[in-house]
């Protein structure tokens, strides 16, 4: 089974304390630092195809994937944004039977991706090589940097999102 890791780029840069200072060197510097962390994570988890999705800007919007530190980076079309691009990618990969893990702390991204069958991890997930040792499909524990909701509440949210989007 194909395994895919989708990282919500700017969300991770702004949420991970080790990455925030890289913004002082500009967005290109911050993107490179994130890509280096994802590349390091990928070396310890070689079965994953890793992508970082960024909100598009005038130069890169909707263009071909770029590679930073060996990691594929996609810039969304400015008209629909990075969040919608991540959700679209989850639908595509899940439709092809892939095991998809999304790294984001954004509620819209998290809830929609879970509704489409993806595993969602907090942005801090890519900072630790041991983070992927937990079996796929297990909910993140609040001590692991999750949102702190219990399994029953998460299941209710997932069910509501499935109904809303007609996913079964």
C-alpha positions, 0 to 999 in steps of 0.5 A, a space after each residue: 500500500 502506498 503511504 503519503 505524508 502531506 504537510 500543511 507548509 505555512 501552518 507547520 512553519 508558524 506552529 513549530 517553535 523551532 521553525 518560526 525563527 526561520 521566517 526572519 530570513 524570509 519565506 524561502 528560508 522558512 520553506 527550505 528549513 521545513 523541507 530539511 526537517 521533512 527530508 530528515 523525517 523521510 530518511 527514517 520513514 522511507 516508505 512514505 512519499 512526502 509532499 509539502 503544500 504551500 499557499 500559492 503566490 504569484 511566482 509559483 501558483 499552480 505551477 509544477 511541483 518543485 523540490 526542496 531538500 529532495 521533498 516535493 513542494 506544491 504551491 496551490 492556485 491562489 484562487 483556492 488556497 493550500 487548505 483546499 489543495 491538501 483536502 483535494 490531494 487526500 481525496 485523490 490518494 485515498 480514492 486510489 487506496 493510499 494510506 494518507 497522513 496529514 500534518 496540520 494544526 488547522 481545524 478545517 484541514 484536520 476535520 476534512 481530511 479525517 472525514 476523507 479517511 486520512 490520519 491527522 497529526 500535529 505539526 510537531 509530528 515531523 520534528 521527531 523521528 519517533 512520531 511515526 512509530 505509533 500505528 496508523 489510524 490511532 488518534 493523537 493523544 493530547 500529550 503528543 500535541 493533539 487538540 485535547 479532544 477525546 475519542 468520542 468527540 473526535 468520532 462525532 466530528 468525523 461522522 458529522 463531516 462524513 455526512 456533510 460530504 457524503 463520504 462513507 
